[in-house]
Structures are given as structure tokens and as C-alpha cells.
Amino acid sequence: MDKLSLTAQARQQLKLAAASTSGRSSQTVFGGHTKHLRQTVVALLGGKELGEHDSPGEATLQVLSGQLLLVAGDNSWKGSAGDLLIIPPERHSVEAIEDVAFLLTVSM
């Protein structure tokens, strides 16, 4: 069995996002394109966003630190550390209200 610290991963990705011109960073921590399950730690600096994109299939977003807004059409959901958001099966975007790190889980 492997073990990793999501807290440490979140800190690392936030450091990398701060050093990036895009203000974001991500690292797949489990699975990948050849697996059925993929988990990725994503960090966004406050005010940055992942622009509108198609839903990857069944997916959840677990906020590890900070706050974000998940937007799909006319609906939006605010997420804070400890929240688990179910990503709707439609085009959506993610906006960082403040520096945020989250675990994106996708079933392929």
C-alpha cells in the first residue's frame, strides 16, 4: 500500500503555482490516462480560474485548503477546506476566491 500526504501535496502545488506565470499547478497523484480512476491535486492562486471546460465524466472536487467557486451555467457552489463538491456533467469552470488547493477525482 502506498501513502501520501494530501496536505503536503497541496502545499507543494501552491508553491509551484506561486512561481508559475499562470498562477496554477497540478500533479496527478494516483491513476492516469491508462487507469479508470485519476486523482490530481490542483492549486490556483486567488483570482485565477480554470476556464469553462467539458465535464470529464463522473468527478468530484475535494477542497484541501482555501476557497473556490464551481460554476456550471447559472448555478454555482462555493467550496471551502473540507468540502466535497460533485462536479455536474456539463460545462463548468473553477474560480479561486483565495489561494486554493483541491483534489480532483475523475472516473474514466
N, C-alpha and C positions, 0 to 999 in steps of 0.2 A: 504494500500500500504506500502511495506517495502522499505527502502532506505539504501544504504551503500556507503561508500567512497572507490572507487577503488584505489585511491591514498594511503589511509591508509592501505588497504589490501595489496597493493604492498610493502609498507614499512615493514609491519609485516612479509610478506613471505620472503623478502630479509634478515631480521634479523634472521629468523629461518633457512634459507639456510646457512647463515654465521656460524651458530652454528652446522650445520649438517656435518657429515663426507662426505656425498655425494655431498655437495655443492648445494643442491636443496631442494625446499619445495613447497607444493601446498595445496590449500584449495578450495573445491567446495563451491561456494557462492550462487548458485541457481540450483535447479533441482537435478538430481542424476540418479541412475540406474533405478528408477521406473518412471521417467518422460521422455518426448520427448525431452526436452532441458536441457543441462547441461552446466554450466559456471563455470570455475575453474581458479583461479589466481595461476599462476606458477611463481616461481623465480628460476633463475640459476645464480650462480656466474660466473664471467668471466672465459672462458676456459673450462667450464663444458658443457655437452650436454645431450640431451635426445636421446639416440641411435636410430638407424633406427627401425621403427615400422610401422605396417599397419595403414592405414587411418581408423579412427573410423566412417566414413560416412561423411555427409556434415559437414564441420567445418571451422571456421575462427580463426585467431590469431590476437589479437589487442595488440600492444606493448604499455605498460603503462610507462615504463622507461627503459633506456639503449638501447643496440643494440644486434641484433641476426641475425643468418643466418638460413633460412629454406632451406633444401637441399632435393631434390627428384630426384634420378638418376643423370643425367648430368646437371640438372637445379638447380639454387639456387637463392634465393631472400633475399636481406638484408632488415631488418626492424628496424626502429628507433621509438622513442616515438611518438605516434600519428598515426602510420601506421597500416593499416588493411590488413592482408595477407590472401588470400583464400588458404586453405590447399588443395593440389591436392589429388585426390582419388587414391593414390598409396603410396608405402612405402616411408617414409621420416624420416628426423632427424631434430633436432633443436640444434644449437650451439650458446652459449653465446659469443659474441665478447667482451662484457664487462658485468658487473653485469646487469641483465635484469629481468624485471617482465612483464608478459603478461597475457591477459585474453583469455583463450581458450574456444570457444563456439562450442558445438557439438550438432547436431540434431540427435537423436537416431532413 
